[in-house]
Amino acid sequence: MKRNWQPEELIEHWTLLPTELDLLTQRGATNRLGFAVLLKFYQYEGRFPMTPAEIPPAVVRYVADQLKCDPDQFGDYDFSGRTIKAHRARVRHTLGFREATVEDGRTLTAWLETQMLAYDLKLESLTQAALHHLRHLKTEECRKIPPFDA
């Protein structure tokens, strides 16, 4: 994810809509901020962050300002417990996505072999095509490698 954001970019990609704010009504400040950042990150990247360090401080500040909470509370958001798992499930459900399966991996591999490899052999191009295809199918990507910087 890019590290430096212009104000108009923050507004465009990280502003919480009224329907999104409605999802946050019964959460404590730390969990509201964590959930909101996960939701907007997923909308922008098509995946969840692997660590809190992936999220630029300017983004956390901008989202926290909208929620009228302290951006430092994001440091208390647990990236490994039950809460984040529930938040990820809620984000997927809200956005109409589902988790990828082993069969999805096989299907994606076959799609890349038949549709992409004849045209492009560059790893970055194939990765971007795969991510675009998964978004089109409303299937969450599952990567164990760090994302390419845009």
N, C-alpha and C positions, 0 to 999 in steps of 0.2 A: 504494500500500500504506500502511496506517496506520503511523504513526511510534511511537506509544506503546503498549506492551504490558504488560498485567497479568501477574503470575506464572502465574495459572491459564490464561491465554490462551497463554502460551508453552508450557506443559506440553501443552495440548490440541492445538495446531497445529504445534509444532516439535520434539516429542519423537521421536527416532529409534527405530523399532521394531527388534526383533532381526533381522528379515529385511532391513531397510534397512542395519543395521550390517554385515551379511554382505557387502553390495555394496562396502564400503569397505576390506576387509582388505588389499589389495595396492596401496595408494596412499600416497604421502608425505603428511606432515601438511598441507601447503598444499592439495594436490589432494583429500585426504579432506574437509577443511573446505569447500572450494569445491564439490565434488560434493554433499555433504550439504546445503548451503544451497540449491543449485540444485534438488535433489530436493524438499525441503520447500517451497520457494517455489512450485514448479510445482504441488504438491499443493494449496497454499492459493489461489494466484492463477489457475491454469489456463494459465499462460504462464511464460516465462523472464524474468528481469530484463534490462532493456536495458543497465543500468550497475550497478556495485557500490553506487552511492549510493542506489539504490532499496531496499536492504536495511538496515533499521534496526540500529544498533549493538547494541541489546539482543538482537536475534535472533541476530546473529553470536556474541555472547558466550555465549548459551544453548546454541547448537549446539556451539561450541568446547568448552564445559565438558563436554558429553557425550562428546566425542572426546578429552578430556584434552589439548588443544593450546591454543596461544596464539591468541586471537582476532585479534591483529595480523597473523598469517600470512595472513588473508583478503586483506589489501592486496597480497600477492604473487601472488594468483590472477589469471591472465591471462584477461581477458574478450574477447580477440580472436584467440586462437591455435587451434591444432589440438586442444589438450587440451579446451577448453570445447566445441568442436564434438562431440568424441567423448563428452563427459559428457552433453551435451544428447541425443544419439542414444541413449545408455544409459538416461537418465531416461525418454525417450519409450517405449523398448522395455519397460522395467520396468513402466511404468504402462499400457501397452497403447494409447498414443496414436500418431498419425502426423502428419507435417507436412502443412500445408494446401497445396493446389494451386490453380492458376488456376481449374480447374473447380469446386473447392469454393467459391471466391469467387462464381462465377456462381450456383451452387446456393443459397448463403446469401442472395444478393441476391434471387433469385426467392422464396425462403421468406419473407424479410422483406416483400416486396411483397404476397404473397398472404395471409400469416398475421398480420402485425403492423401494417402501415401503415393498415389500416382502423380500427384501435383506438387507435393512439397515434402521434403525430408528434414526440414529444420525443426528441432525439438520445440523451440518457442512457438513456432507457427502451429505445430500439431497440438501443443498444450492449449493454446488459445482457441483453436477449433473445437477441441474436446470440451472445454469449459462452456463455450457458446452452445454447443449441442446439448450439454447437460442442463443448462438454464432453460433452453427451449423445451426440454422434456420435464421441467420442474423437478429435477432430481438433484439433490445436494451433492456437490463434489466432495470427495474424500481424498485429501492429499496428505501424505506424510512428509513431503518435501516443502521447503519454504517457497512462497509464491514468487513469480517473476515480478520485478518492479515495473510499473507502467511508466 
